[in-house]
Amino acid sequence: MRHIFEAEQWLPFAPELVFAFFANPQNLPPLMPGWQKARIEEVLFVAPPPPPPGSPARIATGAGTTMVLSFRALPGLPFRIRWHALIPEFAWNDHFCDEQNAGPFHYWRHCHSVRAETRGAVNGTVVHDRVEYELPGGPLGDLANTLGGRLQMRYIFNTRHRMTARLMSLYAERRARR
């Protein structure tokens, strides 16, 4: 059975800057839990359409981009899992999606979207993540999701949100110095 997990994070940065950060695949491994030791093994870039004028984006994975990541599934495991991903959708400063072509899930589709939102007197961006996934194993996979898979997703996205806030601050500082 397919499951849906959604998460949101508000960041005090412009949507164009936040989107540029997430669209650059180099920023993915540092957003994953450190014990996973995630790394990008291969990337076949397909250029996105030209960015809007003034866009801070330098590198972005356009629709059709494929990549292979590897990571450890559990802390301390000596072997790595390979994850083959495809970017089937990309719209500047709005959203992009990634799908698993091969990897640990029976099905995986993750869409990242951004929208401007002011909180108090601060202009910022809400990042919305929607993951539709299915674990392997049919009914056993559904049981695994009930027993811990959903908690694991929450943990991974909590880590991602913490790291995003930290890394976005550094990213914005670097951009401001240019």
C-alpha positions in Angstrom: 0.0 0.0 0.0 1.2 3.5 -0.8 1.7 5.9 2.1 2.0 9.7 2.2 4.3 11.7 4.4 4.2 15.5 4.4 6.4 18.1 6.1 6.8 21.8 6.0 9.5 24.2 7.1 9.5 28.0 7.1 12.9 29.7 6.3 13.6 33.4 6.5 15.0 33.6 3.0 13.5 34.4 -0.4 11.9 31.6 -2.4 14.4 32.0 -5.2 17.3 31.4 -2.8 15.6 28.5 -1.1 14.7 26.9 -4.4 18.3 27.3 -5.8 19.6 25.6 -2.6 17.4 22.5 -3.0 17.8 22.3 -6.8 21.5 21.9 -6.4 22.2 18.1 -5.9 25.4 18.9 -4.0 23.3 20.0 -1.1 21.5 16.7 -0.7 24.1 14.6 1.2 24.6 17.1 4.0 20.8 17.2 4.6 20.7 13.5 5.4 21.6 12.1 8.8 25.4 12.0 9.3 25.5 8.3 10.2 24.1 7.5 6.7 27.3 8.9 5.1 25.4 9.7 2.0 27.2 10.5 -1.2 26.4 11.2 -4.8 28.0 8.5 -7.0 26.8 9.6 -10.4 24.9 12.4 -12.0 23.7 12.8 -15.5 22.5 16.4 -15.7 19.8 17.6 -17.9 19.8 21.4 -17.9 16.6 23.0 -16.7 15.1 25.9 -18.7 17.0 29.1 -18.3 16.5 30.5 -14.8 14.4 33.7 -14.3 16.5 36.9 -14.4 18.4 37.5 -11.2 18.2 33.9 -10.1 20.9 32.9 -7.6 20.9 29.3 -9.0 24.3 28.2 -10.5 23.7 24.4 -10.6 20.2 22.8 -10.9 18.9 19.4 -11.8 16.4 19.9 -14.6 13.7 17.4 -15.7 15.3 14.3 -17.0 18.4 14.4 -14.7 19.3 11.1 -13.2 21.6 10.4 -10.3 22.8 7.6 -8.1 23.2 8.1 -4.4 24.6 5.7 -1.9 24.1 5.6 1.9 23.9 3.4 4.9 20.4 2.2 5.8 21.1 1.8 9.5 23.9 3.2 11.8 27.0 1.1 11.8 26.1 -1.1 8.9 29.2 -1.7 6.7 27.3 -2.0 3.4 25.8 0.8 1.4 22.4 1.0 -0.4 22.4 2.5 -3.9 19.5 4.7 -4.9 18.8 5.5 -8.5 16.7 8.7 -8.9 15.1 10.6 -11.7 13.9 14.2 -11.7 10.7 14.0 -13.8 9.4 17.5 -13.0 11.1 20.9 -12.6 9.5 24.4 -12.5 11.8 27.3 -11.4 11.0 28.7 -8.0 7.9 26.5 -7.7 8.6 22.8 -7.4 10.6 19.8 -8.5 10.0 16.1 -7.9 12.3 13.1 -7.7 11.4 9.5 -8.2 13.2 6.3 -7.4 14.1 4.2 -10.4 15.8 1.5 -8.3 16.6 1.4 -4.6 15.2 0.4 -1.2 11.6 1.3 -1.7 9.0 -0.4 -3.8 7.8 3.1 -4.8 9.1 6.6 -4.0 8.1 10.0 -5.3 9.1 13.1 -3.4 8.0 16.6 -4.5 9.6 19.7 -3.0 7.7 22.9 -3.4 8.3 26.5 -2.2 6.0 29.4 -1.7 6.6 32.9 -0.2 5.2 33.5 3.2 5.7 36.4 5.6 5.7 35.7 9.3 5.6 38.8 11.5 7.6 41.3 9.6 9.9 38.8 8.0 9.6 37.7 4.4 10.4 34.1 3.9 9.6 30.8 2.3 7.7 27.7 3.2 9.2 24.5 1.9 6.6 21.8 1.5 7.7 18.2 1.1 5.3 15.5 -0.1 6.5 11.9 -0.2 4.5 9.1 -1.6 6.1 5.8 -0.9 5.7 2.1 -0.6 7.9 -0.3 1.3 8.8 -3.6 -0.3 7.2 -6.8 1.0 3.5 -6.0 0.5 1.6 -6.5 3.9 5.0 -7.0 5.7 6.1 -3.7 4.3 2.9 -2.1 5.6 3.5 -3.5 9.0 7.1 -2.3 9.0 5.8 1.2 8.1 3.3 1.1 11.0 6.0 -0.2 13.5 8.7 2.2 12.6 8.9 3.4 9.0 6.7 6.5 9.6 8.8 7.4 12.6 12.0 7.0 10.6 10.5 9.4 8.0 9.8 11.9 10.7 13.3 11.5 12.1 14.9 12.0 8.7 12.8 15.1 7.9 13.5 16.6 11.4 17.2 16.1 10.7 16.8 17.6 7.3 15.0 20.7 8.7 17.7 21.3 11.3 20.4 20.9 8.7 18.5 23.0 6.1 18.2 26.0 8.6 22.0 25.8 9.3 23.1 25.3 5.8 20.7 27.9 4.3 22.2 30.5 6.6 25.7 29.7 5.4 24.5 29.6 1.8 22.8 33.0 2.1 25.9 34.5 3.6 28.1 33.2 0.8 25.6 34.6 -1.8 25.5 38.0 0.0 29.4 38.2 -0.2 29.4 37.9 -4.0 
